[in-house]
Amino acid sequence: MSGKLGLIVGSGLVAFDVDIAARAQTHTPYGPPSSAVLSVVIAGQRIPCIARHGEAHAIPPHEVNYRANVWTLYQHGVRRLVGVNVVGTIAADFRPGDLAVPEQLIDYTWGRESTFGGGERGVLHVEFAEPFSASLSAQLLSAGSKLGVTMRRGVYGVTQGPRLETVAEIDRLERDGCTMVGMTAMPEAALARELGIDYAVLALGVNHAAGRGPQGASIHAEIERHLKEGMARVARVLEILVSEADARAAL
């Protein structure tokens, strides 16, 4: 699918070094989104963006209004949506500081408003065997390749949060096939699918998941250490993604 690109940026927003050209307040049938629509400037283009946890980073993962966020961007013309997520690394070859474009997910969340269906719209049984857009994922991988950045693939395990996981929980996720763990890819991915939006995740590993890192290490210090440098790489990947999209549109 072609169409306007949009972003939903999570905890990495605090280290996302891009200019915000404008803020547009908006309302939806599902309540207020997490933030105004931010016009972030990437490769000379204004890209509509929602701060998933609010610009003050005050909204925990289980209280994010995912429906309002996705609906708002759809109403602003977004048809290709990249979720920028920070994750814990589970797989031995996925290290903090690495980037990933997951190809599958397992949803361990509960109680979140996860569909636009119901009422007049009826029940929406969207096809979801492949939860992420293959074409948009490929474009992210291509952008990373042009930077010389290795982008991991794998399975994103989505936990409820806001607390981090126990060692036993991470052991279970690994047995289930998860290679990374985060808290926000669902229901974001499913809601985008209901609206026909191409959705992919650009994930930044910022910490070892429980039991996977050095004993006694401070997880919060690890996150802080990898966040700023990692988000600079995320911004560069997005610059190439936007530039390549402009080049394709000009053909």
C-alpha positions in Angstrom: 0.0 0.0 0.0 1.2 3.5 -0.7 0.1 6.6 1.2 1.2 9.0 3.9 3.6 7.8 6.4 3.0 8.3 10.1 4.7 7.4 13.4 3.8 6.4 16.9 6.8 6.8 19.1 7.0 5.4 22.6 9.5 5.7 25.4 12.2 6.6 23.0 10.5 10.0 22.4 12.6 11.6 25.1 15.8 10.8 23.0 14.2 11.3 19.6 16.2 14.3 18.3 13.9 15.7 15.6 12.3 19.1 15.2 8.6 19.4 15.9 7.2 21.9 13.4 3.6 22.0 14.7 1.1 20.5 17.1 -2.5 19.8 16.1 -5.0 19.0 18.9 -7.7 16.6 17.9 -10.7 14.6 19.2 -11.9 11.2 18.3 -15.1 9.1 18.9 -12.8 7.0 21.2 -11.7 9.9 23.4 -8.5 11.9 23.3 -5.3 10.5 21.8 -2.1 10.3 23.9 -0.8 13.6 22.5 -1.5 16.2 19.9 -0.5 15.2 16.4 3.1 16.3 16.2 4.5 17.3 12.8 8.1 16.0 13.1 10.5 17.0 10.4 12.4 14.0 8.9 14.4 14.4 5.7 12.7 17.7 5.1 9.2 16.3 5.3 6.6 16.8 8.0 5.6 13.4 9.3 2.5 13.1 11.6 3.4 11.5 14.9 1.7 10.6 18.1 3.6 10.4 21.4 2.4 7.0 22.6 2.8 7.8 26.3 2.2 11.5 26.0 4.8 14.1 25.5 5.4 14.1 29.3 5.7 10.3 29.2 3.0 10.0 31.8 0.7 7.3 30.3 1.6 3.7 31.2 1.3 1.0 28.5 -2.0 -0.5 29.8 -3.7 2.9 29.9 -2.7 4.1 26.4 -5.7 5.0 24.3 -4.6 2.9 21.4 -7.9 3.3 19.5 -7.7 7.1 19.6 -4.1 7.2 18.6 -4.5 5.0 15.5 -7.9 6.6 14.6 -6.3 10.1 14.8 -3.5 9.2 12.4 -5.9 7.6 10.0 -8.0 10.7 10.0 -4.8 12.7 9.2 -4.4 10.5 6.1 -1.8 8.1 7.4 -1.9 4.7 5.5 1.6 3.5 6.4 2.4 3.5 10.1 5.7 2.8 11.9 5.6 2.1 15.6 8.9 3.0 17.2 9.2 0.7 20.3 11.9 0.1 22.9 12.2 -3.5 23.9 14.1 -5.9 26.1 16.3 -8.4 24.4 15.7 -12.1 24.9 17.6 -13.9 22.0 21.3 -14.3 22.6 22.1 -12.6 19.2 19.9 -9.6 19.9 21.9 -7.2 22.1 20.9 -3.9 23.8 21.7 -1.2 21.3 20.6 -3.3 18.3 17.6 -2.5 16.1 14.9 -5.0 15.0 12.0 -5.3 12.7 9.8 -8.0 14.2 8.0 -10.4 11.8 5.6 -11.9 14.4 4.1 -11.2 17.8 2.5 -13.0 20.7 0.0 -11.0 22.7 0.1 -11.5 26.5 -2.0 -8.4 27.4 -5.5 -8.3 28.8 -8.3 -5.8 29.3 -7.2 -3.3 26.6 -9.7 -1.8 24.2 -8.6 -3.7 21.1 -11.1 -3.2 18.3 -13.0 -0.6 16.5 -15.8 -3.2 16.0 -19.1 -3.5 17.9 -22.3 -1.6 17.7 -23.1 -0.4 14.2 -19.8 -1.6 12.9 -20.5 -5.2 13.9 -17.8 -7.7 14.8 -14.5 -7.2 12.9 -12.7 -10.5 12.3 -9.6 -9.2 10.5 -7.0 -11.6 9.0 -4.0 -11.4 11.3 -1.8 -14.4 10.5 1.0 -11.9 9.6 0.6 -9.0 12.0 3.1 -6.7 10.4 3.2 -5.3 6.9 5.7 -7.2 4.8 6.2 -4.3 2.4 6.8 -1.7 5.1 9.0 -4.0 7.1 11.1 -4.6 4.0 11.4 -0.9 3.5 12.7 -0.5 7.0 15.2 -3.3 6.5 16.4 -1.7 3.3 16.9 1.6 5.1 18.9 -0.1 7.8 21.0 -1.9 5.2 21.9 1.3 3.5 23.2 2.6 6.8 25.1 -0.6 7.4 23.0 -1.3 10.4 22.1 -5.0 11.1 18.3 -5.2 11.8 17.2 -8.3 13.7 14.0 -10.1 12.9 12.0 -12.3 15.3 9.0 -12.4 17.6 7.8 -9.6 19.8 6.2 -10.7 23.0 3.7 -8.1 24.2 3.3 -8.0 28.0 0.9 -6.0 30.1 3.3 -3.8 32.0 4.0 -1.3 33.4 6.2 -3.5 35.6 9.0 -5.4 34.0 8.9 -9.2 33.8 10.2 -11.9 36.2 13.0 -14.3 35.1 10.4 -17.1 34.9 8.2 -15.1 32.7 11.0 -14.4 30.3 11.9 -18.1 30.3 8.3 -18.8 29.3 8.4 -16.1 26.6 11.6 -17.7 25.2 10.0 -21.1 25.2 7.1 -19.6 23.3 9.5 -18.3 20.7 9.8 -14.7 21.6 13.1 -13.0 20.8 12.2 -9.6 22.3 9.7 -8.2 24.9 7.8 -5.0 25.0 4.4 -3.6 26.1 2.8 -1.7 23.3 2.7 -3.4 19.9 -0.8 -4.7 20.8 -3.5 -3.7 20.2 -1.8 -1.1 18.0 -1.0 -3.6 15.2 -4.5 -5.1 15.2 -6.2 -1.7 15.2 -4.1 -0.6 12.3 -5.1 -3.8 10.4 -8.8 -3.0 11.0 -8.4 0.3 9.3 -6.4 -1.1 6.4 -3.2 0.7 7.5 0.2 -0.9 6.7 1.9 -1.2 10.1 5.4 -2.3 11.0 7.6 -1.9 14.2 11.1 -0.5 14.3 12.3 -1.8 17.7 15.3 -0.6 19.7 16.7 -3.0 22.2 17.6 -1.0 25.3 18.1 -3.7 28.0 18.6 -7.4 28.6 15.3 -9.0 29.6 15.2 -10.5 33.1 17.8 -13.2 33.6 19.5 -12.5 30.3 22.1 -9.8 31.3 25.0 -9.6 33.8 24.0 -10.3 37.4 23.7 -7.2 39.5 23.5 -4.8 36.6 21.1 -1.9 36.9 18.4 -2.2 34.2 17.5 1.5 34.4 21.2 2.5 33.8 21.3 0.1 30.9 18.2 1.6 29.3 19.5 5.1 29.7 22.9 4.1 28.2 21.4 2.6 25.1 18.4 4.9 24.5 20.1 8.1 23.2 22.6 6.5 20.9 20.0 4.0 19.7 17.3 6.6 19.0 19.9 8.5 16.9 20.1 5.4 14.7 16.3 5.1 14.6 16.2 8.7 13.3 18.7 7.9 10.6 16.8 4.8 9.5 13.6 6.9 9.3 15.4 9.6 7.3 16.3 7.0 4.6 12.8 5.5 4.7 11.2 9.0 4.1 13.8 9.8 1.4 13.3 6.6 -0.4 9.5 7.0 -0.3 9.9 10.5 -1.8 12.1 9.0 -4.6 9.5 6.3 -5.4 6.7 8.9 -5.5 8.7 11.0 -8.0 9.1 8.1 -10.5 
